[in-house]
Amino acid sequence: MQERLQRSIFLTFLRISTHKESKDHFITPSVFGEILYDNFLFDIPKLLDLCVLFGKGNGALLQKMIGNVFTQQPNYYTDLDETVPTILQVFSNILNKCGLQQDGSSAEPQKLEEKGRMSPSGMALQELKDVVFYLCDTSTTLWAFLDIFPQASQNFQKHDFLSRLASFYELMIPELESVIKKWTFEESSLQADLWRRLSHARKKMVEISHIIINQTCLQPILENSSDSIQSFVEEFLQIFTSLVQEKRFLRDYDELFPVEDDVSLLQQASSTLDETRTSYILHAIEAAWEGNRRHKIPAVGPASQAADGKCSAAAERHSKSSDRELQASNNHEEENCAGAAAAATFSKKVSGVELDSLITQVKDLLPDLGEGFILACLEEYSYSVEQVINNLLENRLAPSLQKLDRSLPRQVQQEPPTLLSSRANIFQDDEFDVFSKDSVDKSRIWKGRRKGENTKHFLNDKRLIAEQKERYSQYSVVVEEVPVEAGTVQFYKDDYEDEYDDTYDGNQVGANDVDSDDELISRRPFTIPQVLRTKEQEEQNEEQEDEEESEEETTKPDHFVQDPAVLRERAEARRINYYAKKGFRQDNSATVVGNARGQGQSRDTLQERRKKETSKGTRANHNRRSLADRKRNKGMIPS
């Protein structure tokens, strides 16, 4: 139950940090970042706890999760900057609890009313346990976070985290080691447990320092060109120059991560490396190892035992046992401090052809097993075919697998619906929607221009007439047969079924009657006498007669193209008639034709020619001359 709960919690946080699970359903990155930050779905303490709880075995998933959170919401970097001073304050509180004071500007002077600070040797056993446990928890949490998300190293180094951590290490670790060695415990297991936890905290603090140095200095040197690595080289030298006085920290760091190898990397990458500073750092590390036996691997062989007397032998045995305890405690603490990480370990997901291949391998050796049972075994043993076969042959299956039916078939997973099946648009469910129907009436589909029906076929189609005839038959008065209802048969029994009634054929109907007014009107239309007519009626009659005459006159054959000369003559006649009605008489005296060449011109001809030359630019040429004069008079053209 606990394992399932831890797995569900991890999957929940993993889903929360994913803004796009499929192509159809997703949240835009900007909105996703606002939702995470505004609703406090993630914060820095929560991210630290996730790393320490589920970091072992799930590093790739956690790295993707935390990277996605910081990428979509950069405000978390600001929160991390505000968290680092709080972490440094934790180290200061531990020092104050143990009566130690950190050098530098961050140290606070002791208040006058405050009692003398207690040293670790004078602390109660419970307080000592609390300090060691607190230190182990803090260092493990920071290491887990930086190991999963090393990009946060820049934020830690902004606050001079390395120098503060090294100073804390130099003051706290030797003091606590001395107290644990000298303390008289009632139970030896408690002393071993405190020593393991302190050793674990030591190792994690050194690894934290290496992650920060590697991320801020070494990794950029390897990734960038030789022209842009000078700032990173300077940063590396500056860090180790500031750590020269922390001899215990340098010794432990050099034991796990040799500084000489890093300096060799700098010499290969940079041709302008300051050899004086590098030699100074290497000499400082050599000085830190003075009085201590230098070994790169924390394991002691038989040849390294000292033979300087009983005290030396006892000290060596104690050192060997301490190293073995440290090595054993590292494995033990990595499992215990990780808590539920082992329970929530998720192996790689295998599916498709690869999964079918694994099932086939097991089924070839054990054909009586069902594919569903084999799949459950593969999921239990992280898809290891060898382990599944071995446990099946030796009958050492997990209790959860022993309860299953060995002939269990494999469940067929339903494929998710495709995008085409879930679409909805204006063509949804129409008669030509091939995505929702298997068959379409192809006779309704016509490619190209459809050939129209001829006129004869159209006229012979009487379907519309039949429909209208049936409709209008309901309004008919004359019927061929009268329906006879029950009880009215006696009324119609004397009728005969003669088609024609000739009773009154001998009579002259209407021969002697006087003609009615209607019959006279139908023979000759009624007209009003001229004496009784009014003036308006006379004008209307005249207009009607004129219109009839004009229609008769204008009715002429319609030529496709008439003679232009005839059209011009008609237009000229209409124009003359129009001017004549208006009382306008055209003056044809002004002419500029004149006589033939060589015969001289009359005075009138010359005068008319001058008038034409003067006035032709005024009207015939779009009034250009008058507008030019107007423009000149307004001063728009300099004169």
C-alpha positions as CSV (number, residue, x, y, z in Angstrom):
1,M,0.0,0.0,0.0
2,Q,2.8,2.4,0.9
3,E,4.7,1.7,-2.3
4,R,1.6,2.3,-4.4
5,L,1.0,5.5,-2.6
6,Q,4.5,6.7,-3.1
7,R,4.4,5.8,-6.8
8,S,1.1,7.7,-7.2
9,I,2.6,10.8,-5.5
10,F,5.6,10.8,-7.8
11,L,3.4,10.3,-10.9
12,T,1.2,13.1,-9.8
13,F,4.0,15.6,-9.5
14,L,5.4,14.4,-12.8
15,R,2.1,15.0,-14.5
16,I,1.8,18.5,-12.9
17,S,5.2,19.5,-14.3
18,T,4.2,18.4,-17.9
19,H,2.4,21.1,-19.9
20,K,2.0,19.1,-23.1
21,E,1.0,15.4,-22.8
22,S,-0.5,15.1,-26.3
23,K,-1.0,17.1,-29.5
24,D,-4.6,17.6,-28.8
25,H,-4.7,18.5,-25.1
26,F,-2.0,20.9,-23.8
27,I,-1.4,24.2,-22.1
28,T,0.7,27.0,-23.6
29,P,4.0,27.3,-21.8
30,S,3.4,30.9,-20.6
31,V,0.0,30.0,-19.1
32,F,1.4,26.8,-17.6
33,G,4.2,28.8,-15.9
34,E,1.7,31.2,-14.4
35,I,-0.5,28.4,-13.1
36,L,2.4,26.7,-11.4
37,Y,3.7,29.9,-9.8
38,D,0.5,31.6,-8.8
39,N,-1.1,28.5,-7.3
40,F,2.1,27.4,-5.4
41,L,2.0,24.0,-7.1
42,F,5.8,23.9,-6.9
43,D,8.2,25.8,-4.6
44,I,11.9,25.4,-3.7
45,P,11.4,23.3,-0.5
46,K,9.0,21.0,-2.4
47,L,11.5,20.6,-5.2
48,L,14.3,19.8,-2.7
49,D,12.1,17.1,-1.0
50,L,11.2,15.5,-4.4
51,C,14.9,15.2,-5.3
52,V,15.9,13.6,-2.0
53,L,12.9,11.2,-1.9
54,F,12.7,10.1,-5.5
55,G,16.2,11.0,-6.9
56,K,17.6,7.5,-6.7
57,G,16.6,5.5,-9.8
58,N,14.5,8.4,-11.2
59,G,17.2,10.9,-12.0
60,A,16.2,11.3,-15.7
61,L,12.5,11.9,-14.9
62,L,13.3,14.3,-12.1
63,Q,15.8,16.2,-14.2
64,K,13.2,16.6,-16.9
65,M,10.5,17.6,-14.4
66,I,12.6,20.2,-12.6
67,G,14.1,21.5,-15.8
68,N,10.7,22.0,-17.3
69,V,9.5,23.9,-14.2
70,F,12.4,26.3,-14.2
71,T,12.3,26.7,-18.0
72,Q,8.6,27.6,-18.1
73,Q,8.6,29.8,-15.0
74,P,11.9,31.7,-14.6
75,N,10.6,33.2,-11.3
76,Y,11.7,30.1,-9.6
77,Y,15.3,31.2,-10.2
78,T,14.5,34.3,-8.1
79,D,13.0,32.1,-5.4
80,L,16.2,30.0,-5.4
81,D,18.3,33.1,-5.0
82,E,16.3,34.0,-1.9
83,T,16.6,30.5,-0.6
84,V,20.4,30.2,-0.6
85,P,20.9,32.8,2.2
86,T,18.5,30.7,4.3
87,I,20.6,27.6,3.7
88,L,23.7,29.5,4.7
89,Q,21.9,30.6,7.8
90,V,21.2,26.9,8.7
91,F,25.0,26.3,8.7
92,S,25.5,29.3,10.9
93,N,22.8,28.1,13.3
94,I,24.5,24.7,13.6
95,L,27.8,26.4,14.4
96,N,26.1,28.6,17.1
97,K,24.5,25.5,18.5
98,C,27.9,23.9,18.9
99,G,29.6,27.0,20.3
100,L,31.6,27.7,17.2
101,Q,31.9,30.9,15.3
102,Q,32.6,31.3,11.6
103,D,35.2,33.7,10.4
104,G,34.3,36.5,8.2
105,S,31.8,39.3,8.0
106,S,28.9,37.0,8.4
107,A,29.8,36.0,11.9
108,E,27.8,37.8,14.6
109,P,29.4,39.0,17.9
110,Q,28.3,37.4,21.1
111,K,25.7,39.4,23.0
112,L,26.5,40.5,26.6
113,E,23.4,39.0,28.1
114,E,24.0,35.7,26.3
115,K,25.4,32.9,28.2
116,G,28.7,31.3,27.3
117,R,28.4,29.2,24.2
118,M,28.4,25.5,24.7
119,S,31.1,23.3,23.0
120,P,30.1,20.0,21.3
121,S,31.8,18.1,24.1
122,G,29.5,19.7,26.7
123,M,26.3,19.0,24.8
124,A,23.7,16.4,25.8
125,L,23.5,13.2,23.9
126,Q,20.2,14.1,22.4
127,E,21.4,17.5,21.2
128,L,24.5,15.8,19.6
129,K,22.2,13.4,17.8
130,D,20.0,16.2,16.6
131,V,23.0,18.2,15.2
132,V,24.4,15.2,13.4
133,F,21.0,14.1,12.0
134,Y,20.2,17.7,10.9
135,L,23.6,18.1,9.2
136,C,23.2,14.8,7.4
137,D,19.7,15.7,6.2
138,T,20.7,19.2,5.0
139,S,23.8,18.0,3.1
140,T,22.0,15.1,1.5
141,T,19.1,17.3,0.4
142,L,21.4,19.9,-1.2
143,W,23.4,17.2,-2.9
144,A,20.3,15.5,-4.3
145,F,19.0,18.8,-5.7
146,L,22.3,19.8,-7.3
147,D,22.9,16.3,-8.7
148,I,19.5,16.4,-10.4
149,F,19.5,20.1,-11.4
150,P,23.2,21.2,-11.7
151,Q,22.1,24.4,-13.5
152,A,21.3,25.8,-10.0
153,S,25.0,26.0,-9.2
154,Q,25.2,29.5,-10.7
155,N,22.6,30.7,-8.2
156,F,24.5,29.1,-5.3
157,Q,27.8,30.6,-6.3
158,K,26.3,34.1,-6.5
159,H,26.3,34.1,-2.7
160,D,29.9,32.8,-2.3
161,F,28.5,29.5,-1.3
162,L,31.7,27.5,-1.8
163,S,33.8,29.5,0.6
164,R,31.1,29.6,3.2
165,L,30.6,25.8,2.9
166,A,34.4,25.1,3.1
167,S,34.7,27.3,6.2
168,F,31.8,25.5,7.9
169,Y,33.4,22.2,7.0
170,E,36.7,23.2,8.4
171,L,35.2,24.2,11.8
172,M,32.4,21.6,12.2
173,I,33.6,18.3,10.9
174,P,36.8,17.9,13.0
175,E,35.0,19.0,16.1
176,L,32.1,16.5,15.7
177,E,34.5,13.7,14.8
178,S,36.5,14.3,18.0
179,V,33.3,14.4,20.1
180,I,32.0,11.1,18.6
181,K,35.3,9.3,19.1
182,K,35.7,10.5,22.7
183,W,32.1,10.1,23.8
184,T,31.2,7.2,26.0
185,F,28.1,5.6,24.6
186,E,26.0,3.0,26.4
187,E,25.3,1.4,23.1
188,S,28.1,0.9,20.5
189,S,25.5,0.8,17.7
190,L,24.6,4.4,18.4
191,Q,28.2,5.5,18.1
192,A,28.5,3.6,14.8
193,D,25.3,5.2,13.5
194,L,26.4,8.7,14.4
195,W,29.8,8.1,12.7
196,R,28.2,6.8,9.5
197,R,25.9,9.8,9.3
198,L,28.7,12.2,9.9
199,S,30.8,10.5,7.3
200,H,27.9,10.6,4.9
201,A,27.5,14.3,5.5
202,R,31.2,14.8,4.8
203,K,31.1,13.1,1.5
204,K,28.0,14.9,0.4
205,M,29.4,18.3,1.2
206,V,32.5,17.5,-0.8
207,E,30.4,16.3,-3.7
208,I,28.3,19.5,-3.5
209,S,31.5,21.5,-3.9
210,H,32.6,19.5,-6.9
211,I,29.2,19.9,-8.6
212,I,29.4,23.6,-8.3
213,I,33.0,23.8,-9.5
214,N,32.4,21.5,-12.4
215,Q,29.2,23.4,-13.5
216,T,30.6,26.9,-13.1
217,C,34.2,26.3,-14.3
218,L,35.2,23.0,-15.7
219,Q,32.2,22.2,-17.9
220,P,32.2,25.6,-19.7
221,I,35.9,25.2,-20.4
222,L,35.3,21.9,-22.2
223,E,32.3,23.3,-24.1
224,N,33.6,26.7,-25.3
225,S,36.5,27.6,-27.5
226,S,39.9,28.7,-26.3
227,D,39.1,32.3,-26.9
228,S,36.1,32.5,-24.5
229,I,37.3,30.3,-21.6
230,Q,39.6,32.9,-19.9
231,S,36.8,34.0,-17.5
232,F,36.1,30.4,-16.4
233,V,39.8,29.7,-15.8
234,E,40.0,32.8,-13.7
235,E,37.0,31.7,-11.7
236,F,38.5,28.3,-11.0
237,L,41.8,29.8,-9.8
238,Q,40.0,32.4,-7.7
239,I,37.9,29.7,-6.0
240,F,40.8,27.5,-5.0
241,T,42.9,30.5,-4.0
242,S,40.2,31.4,-1.5
243,L,40.1,27.8,-0.2
244,V,43.9,27.5,0.5
245,Q,43.5,28.1,4.3
246,E,40.8,25.4,4.6
247,K,43.3,22.5,4.8
248,R,40.9,19.8,6.0
249,F,38.4,20.6,3.3
250,L,41.1,20.7,0.6
251,R,42.5,17.3,1.8
252,D,39.1,15.6,1.6
253,Y,38.2,17.2,-1.7
254,D,41.6,16.2,-3.3
255,E,41.0,12.7,-2.0
256,L,37.8,12.2,-3.9
257,F,38.4,14.6,-6.8
258,P,42.2,15.2,-7.4
259,V,42.8,18.9,-8.1
260,E,46.0,18.1,-10.1
261,D,43.8,16.5,-12.8
262,D,41.7,19.7,-13.0
263,V,44.9,21.9,-13.3
264,S,46.1,19.6,-16.0
265,L,42.9,20.2,-17.9
266,L,43.4,23.9,-17.6
267,Q,46.9,23.7,-18.9
268,Q,45.7,21.8,-22.0
269,A,42.8,24.2,-22.6
270,S,44.4,27.6,-22.0
271,S,47.8,28.6,-23.4
272,T,47.8,31.8,-21.2
273,L,47.4,30.0,-17.8
274,D,49.2,31.6,-14.9
275,E,51.7,29.0,-13.8
276,T,52.5,30.8,-10.7
277,R,49.0,30.7,-9.4
278,T,48.5,27.0,-10.3
279,S,51.8,26.0,-8.6
280,Y,50.7,28.0,-5.5
281,I,47.4,26.0,-5.4
282,L,49.1,22.7,-5.8
283,H,51.7,23.5,-3.1
284,A,48.9,24.5,-0.8
285,I,47.2,21.1,-1.3
286,E,50.6,19.3,-0.7
287,A,50.9,21.3,2.5
288,A,47.4,20.2,3.5
289,W,48.5,16.5,3.3
290,E,51.5,17.0,5.5
291,G,51.3,14.8,8.5
292,N,48.7,12.6,6.8
293,R,49.1,9.7,4.5
294,R,47.8,10.6,1.1
295,H,45.7,8.0,-0.7
296,K,43.3,8.6,-3.6
297,I,41.0,5.5,-2.8
298,P,39.6,5.3,0.7
299,A,40.7,1.7,1.1
300,V,43.7,0.4,3.2
301,G,45.6,-2.7,2.1
302,P,47.8,-4.9,4.3
303,A,51.0,-3.4,2.9
304,S,50.1,0.0,4.1
305,Q,50.0,-0.9,7.8
306,A,52.4,1.0,10.0
307,A,54.7,-0.8,12.4
308,D,55.7,2.1,14.6
309,G,54.7,0.5,17.9
310,K,51.5,-0.5,19.6
311,C,50.0,3.0,19.5
312,S,50.6,3.3,15.8
313,A,49.1,-0.1,15.1
314,A,46.1,0.7,17.2
315,A,45.6,4.0,15.5
316,E,46.0,2.3,12.1
317,R,43.4,-0.4,13.0
318,H,41.1,2.4,14.2
319,S,41.7,4.3,10.9
320,K,41.0,1.1,8.8
321,S,37.8,0.4,10.7
322,S,36.7,4.0,10.4
323,D,37.3,3.9,6.6
324,R,35.4,0.6,6.3
325,E,32.6,2.0,8.3
326,L,32.6,5.1,6.1
327,Q,32.5,3.0,2.9
328,A,29.7,0.8,4.3
329,S,27.8,3.7,5.7
330,N,27.8,5.5,2.3
331,N,25.9,2.6,0.7
332,H,23.6,2.3,3.8
333,E,22.9,6.0,4.0
334,E,22.2,6.4,0.3
335,E,19.5,3.8,0.7
336,N,18.0,5.0,4.0
337,C,18.2,8.8,3.4
338,A,16.6,8.3,0.0
339,G,13.6,7.0,1.8
340,A,10.9,6.0,-0.6
341,A,13.1,6.4,-3.7
342,A,13.6,2.6,-4.0
343,A,9.8,2.1,-3.8
344,A,9.2,4.5,-6.6
345,T,11.9,3.3,-8.9
346,F,10.5,3.2,-12.5
347,S,12.4,1.2,-15.1
348,K,12.4,2.1,-18.7
349,K,9.1,1.6,-20.4
350,V,9.1,-1.1,-23.1
351,S,6.4,-1.4,-25.6
352,G,5.6,-2.3,-29.2
353,V,7.9,-4.6,-31.1
354,E,10.5,-4.7,-28.4
355,L,8.0,-6.0,-25.8
356,D,6.6,-8.6,-28.2
357,S,10.2,-9.8,-28.7
358,L,10.8,-10.2,-25.0
359,I,7.5,-12.1,-24.5
360,T,8.5,-14.4,-27.4
361,Q,11.9,-15.2,-25.9
362,V,10.2,-16.4,-22.7
363,K,7.4,-18.2,-24.5
364,D,9.9,-20.2,-26.7
365,L,11.4,-21.8,-23.5
366,L,8.1,-22.0,-21.6
367,P,5.3,-22.4,-24.1
368,D,2.7,-23.3,-21.5
369,L,2.7,-19.8,-20.0
370,G,0.2,-17.2,-21.1
371,E,1.4,-13.9,-22.6
372,G,-0.4,-11.9,-19.9
373,F,1.4,-13.8,-17.2
374,I,4.8,-13.4,-18.9
375,L,4.1,-9.6,-19.3
376,A,3.4,-9.3,-15.6
377,C,6.7,-11.1,-14.8
378,L,8.6,-8.8,-17.1
379,E,7.1,-5.7,-15.5
380,E,8.0,-7.1,-12.0
381,Y,11.6,-7.8,-12.9
382,S,12.3,-4.7,-15.0
383,Y,11.9,-6.4,-18.3
384,S,14.9,-8.7,-17.7
385,V,14.3,-11.9,-19.6
386,E,17.1,-13.8,-17.9
387,Q,15.8,-13.0,-14.5
388,V,12.3,-13.9,-15.4
389,I,13.3,-17.3,-16.8
390,N,15.6,-18.1,-13.9
391,N,12.9,-17.3,-11.3
392,L,10.3,-19.3,-13.2
393,L,12.6,-22.4,-13.4
394,E,13.6,-22.2,-9.7
395,N,10.0,-21.3,-8.7
396,R,11.1,-18.2,-6.8
397,L,8.6,-15.7,-8.1
398,A,7.4,-12.8,-6.2
399,P,4.3,-13.3,-4.0
400,S,2.2,-11.1,-6.2
401,L,3.1,-13.3,-9.3
402,Q,2.4,-16.6,-7.6
403,K,-1.3,-15.7,-7.2
404,L,-1.7,-15.1,-10.9
405,D,-3.0,-17.7,-13.4
406,R,-0.1,-18.9,-15.4
407,S,-2.3,-19.3,-18.5
408,L,-3.4,-15.7,-18.3
409,P,-3.9,-14.2,-21.8
410,R,-2.6,-10.8,-22.8
411,Q,-5.2,-8.1,-22.8
412,V,-5.6,-6.3,-26.0
413,Q,-5.1,-2.6,-25.6
414,Q,-7.6,-0.4,-27.4
415,E,-5.9,2.1,-29.7
416,P,-6.8,5.7,-29.1
417,P,-9.1,7.2,-31.7
418,T,-7.4,9.0,-34.5
419,L,-7.7,12.7,-35.1
420,L,-9.8,12.1,-38.3
421,S,-12.4,10.2,-36.4
422,S,-12.8,13.0,-33.8
423,R,-12.9,16.0,-36.1
424,A,-15.9,18.2,-36.4
425,N,-16.5,20.8,-39.2
426,I,-19.0,21.9,-41.7
427,F,-18.8,18.6,-43.6
428,Q,-19.6,16.5,-40.6
429,D,-22.2,13.7,-41.3
430,D,-23.2,15.0,-44.7
431,E,-23.9,12.6,-47.6
432,F,-20.3,12.9,-49.0
433,D,-18.5,12.5,-45.6
434,V,-16.2,9.5,-46.3
435,F,-14.8,9.6,-42.7
436,S,-18.2,8.7,-41.2
437,K,-19.7,6.6,-43.9
438,D,-18.4,3.5,-45.7
439,S,-20.4,4.0,-48.9
440,V,-21.2,7.1,-50.9
441,D,-23.7,7.4,-53.8
442,K,-21.3,7.9,-56.7
443,S,-24.2,8.8,-59.0
444,R,-24.4,12.1,-57.2
445,I,-20.8,12.8,-57.9
446,W,-20.1,14.4,-61.3
447,K,-16.6,15.2,-62.6
448,G,-16.4,18.1,-65.0
449,R,-19.4,19.8,-66.6
450,R,-22.6,17.9,-66.6
451,K,-24.4,17.5,-70.0
452,G,-27.8,19.2,-69.8
453,E,-31.0,17.5,-70.9
454,N,-32.4,18.5,-74.3
455,T,-35.6,20.5,-74.7
456,K,-37.7,17.6,-75.9
457,H,-36.9,15.5,-72.9
458,F,-37.6,18.5,-70.6
459,L,-41.1,19.1,-72.2
460,N,-42.1,15.5,-72.0
461,D,-41.4,15.4,-68.3
462,K,-45.0,15.8,-66.9
463,R,-44.2,15.1,-63.3
464,L,-44.6,18.6,-62.1
465,I,-48.0,18.9,-64.0
466,A,-49.2,15.7,-62.4
467,E,-48.3,17.0,-58.9
468,Q,-50.1,20.3,-59.5
469,K,-53.1,18.5,-61.0
470,E,-53.5,16.4,-57.9
471,R,-53.3,19.5,-55.8
472,Y,-55.9,21.5,-57.7
473,S,-58.2,18.6,-58.0
474,Q,-59.0,19.0,-54.3
475,Y,-60.6,22.4,-55.2
476,S,-62.8,21.0,-58.0
477,V,-66.6,21.4,-57.9
478,V,-67.6,19.0,-60.7
479,V,-67.0,15.4,-60.0
480,E,-67.7,12.4,-62.1
481,E,-69.1,10.3,-59.3
482,V,-70.8,11.4,-56.1
483,P,-70.1,9.3,-53.1
484,V,-73.3,8.0,-51.6
485,E,-73.4,7.6,-47.9
486,A,-75.3,4.9,-46.1
487,G,-79.0,5.8,-45.7
488,T,-79.3,8.0,-48.7
489,V,-79.7,5.3,-51.3
490,Q,-83.5,5.9,-51.4
491,F,-82.9,9.5,-52.5
492,Y,-81.0,8.5,-55.6
493,K,-83.0,5.5,-56.7
494,D,-85.2,7.2,-59.2
495,D,-82.3,8.8,-61.1
496,Y,-81.4,7.5,-64.4
497,E,-77.9,7.3,-65.9
498,D,-78.6,9.0,-69.2
499,E,-75.5,10.8,-70.4
500,Y,-77.5,13.6,-72.3
501,D,-80.8,15.3,-71.4
502,D,-82.8,16.2,-74.5
503,T,-86.0,17.3,-72.8
504,Y,-85.8,20.9,-73.9
505,D,-84.0,20.6,-77.2
506,G,-87.2,21.7,-79.2
507,N,-87.5,25.0,-77.5
508,Q,-85.8,28.2,-78.9
509,V,-84.2,29.5,-75.7
510,G,-83.5,33.2,-75.9
511,A,-84.7,33.8,-79.4
512,N,-87.5,36.2,-78.5
513,D,-85.7,37.9,-75.6
514,V,-84.6,41.5,-75.8
515,D,-80.8,41.9,-76.1
516,S,-79.3,43.0,-72.8
517,D,-76.8,45.8,-72.4
518,D,-73.9,43.5,-72.0
519,E,-74.5,41.9,-75.4
520,L,-74.6,45.3,-77.1
521,I,-71.4,46.4,-75.4
522,S,-69.7,43.2,-76.5
523,R,-70.7,43.9,-80.2
524,R,-69.5,47.6,-80.3
525,P,-67.4,49.3,-77.7
526,F,-69.0,52.1,-75.7
527,T,-67.7,55.6,-76.6
528,I,-68.5,58.9,-75.0
529,P,-70.0,61.4,-77.4
530,Q,-67.7,64.3,-78.4
531,V,-70.0,66.9,-77.1
532,L,-69.9,65.3,-73.6
533,R,-66.1,64.8,-73.6
534,T,-64.0,66.9,-71.3
535,K,-60.8,68.6,-72.3
536,E,-58.5,66.2,-70.3
537,Q,-60.1,63.2,-72.0
538,E,-59.6,64.8,-75.4
539,E,-55.8,65.4,-74.7
540,Q,-55.4,61.8,-73.5
541,N,-57.1,60.5,-76.6
542,E,-54.8,62.6,-78.8
543,E,-51.7,61.4,-76.9
544,Q,-52.8,57.8,-77.3
545,E,-53.3,58.4,-81.1
546,D,-49.9,60.1,-81.4
547,E,-48.3,57.2,-79.6
548,E,-50.0,54.7,-81.8
549,E,-48.9,56.6,-84.9
550,S,-45.3,56.9,-83.7
551,E,-45.2,53.2,-82.9
552,E,-46.4,52.5,-86.4
553,E,-43.8,54.9,-87.9
554,T,-40.9,53.7,-85.9
555,T,-41.6,50.1,-86.6
556,K,-38.9,49.3,-89.1
557,P,-36.7,46.4,-89.9
558,D,-34.0,45.9,-87.3
559,H,-30.7,45.9,-89.1
560,F,-27.7,44.3,-87.5
561,V,-25.3,47.1,-88.6
562,Q,-26.8,50.2,-90.1
563,D,-25.0,52.6,-92.4
564,P,-23.1,55.2,-90.4
565,A,-23.8,57.9,-93.0
566,V,-27.5,57.3,-92.5
567,L,-27.1,57.5,-88.8
568,R,-25.2,60.8,-89.0
569,E,-27.9,62.3,-91.3
570,R,-30.6,61.3,-88.8
571,A,-28.7,62.7,-85.9
572,E,-28.2,66.0,-87.8
573,A,-31.9,66.2,-88.6
574,R,-32.8,65.6,-85.0
575,R,-30.4,68.2,-83.9
576,I,-31.7,70.8,-86.4
577,N,-35.3,69.9,-85.4
578,Y,-34.4,70.3,-81.7
579,Y,-32.8,73.8,-82.2
580,A,-35.7,74.9,-84.4
581,K,-38.2,74.0,-81.6
582,K,-36.1,76.0,-79.1
583,G,-36.0,79.1,-81.4
584,F,-32.2,78.9,-81.9
585,R,-31.0,79.8,-85.4
586,Q,-27.5,78.6,-86.3
587,D,-25.2,81.3,-87.8
588,N,-23.4,79.7,-90.7
589,S,-21.9,83.0,-91.9
590,A,-18.7,82.6,-89.9
591,T,-16.6,80.3,-92.0
592,V,-12.9,79.8,-92.2
593,V,-12.8,77.7,-95.4
594,G,-12.0,80.6,-97.7
595,N,-10.9,80.4,-101.3
596,A,-8.4,78.2,-103.0
597,R,-4.7,78.8,-102.6
598,G,-3.3,81.6,-104.7
599,Q,-6.6,83.4,-105.1
600,G,-6.4,85.5,-101.9
601,Q,-8.7,85.5,-98.9
602,S,-11.5,87.8,-97.9
603,R,-11.5,90.0,-94.8
604,D,-14.2,87.9,-93.1
605,T,-12.2,84.7,-93.6
606,L,-9.1,86.1,-92.1
607,Q,-11.0,87.5,-89.1
608,E,-12.7,84.2,-88.5
609,R,-9.3,82.4,-88.7
610,R,-7.9,84.7,-86.0
611,K,-10.9,84.1,-83.7
612,K,-10.4,80.3,-84.1
613,E,-6.7,80.5,-83.4
614,T,-7.4,82.6,-80.2
615,S,-10.3,80.6,-78.8
616,K,-9.4,77.0,-79.7
617,G,-7.2,76.6,-76.6
618,T,-10.0,77.8,-74.3
619,R,-12.7,75.2,-74.8
620,A,-11.6,72.6,-77.3
621,N,-8.3,71.9,-75.5
622,H,-9.7,71.5,-72.0
623,N,-9.6,75.2,-71.0
624,R,-5.8,75.0,-70.8
625,R,-5.0,78.5,-71.8
626,S,-7.4,80.2,-69.2
627,L,-6.2,77.9,-66.4
628,A,-2.6,78.7,-67.2
629,D,-3.3,82.4,-67.1
630,R,-5.1,81.9,-63.7
631,K,-2.2,80.0,-62.3
632,R,0.3,82.7,-63.4
633,N,-1.9,85.5,-62.0
634,K,-1.9,83.8,-58.5
635,G,1.9,83.9,-58.4
636,M,2.5,80.1,-58.5
637,I,4.9,80.5,-61.4
638,P,7.7,83.1,-61.1
639,S,7.5,85.7,-63.8
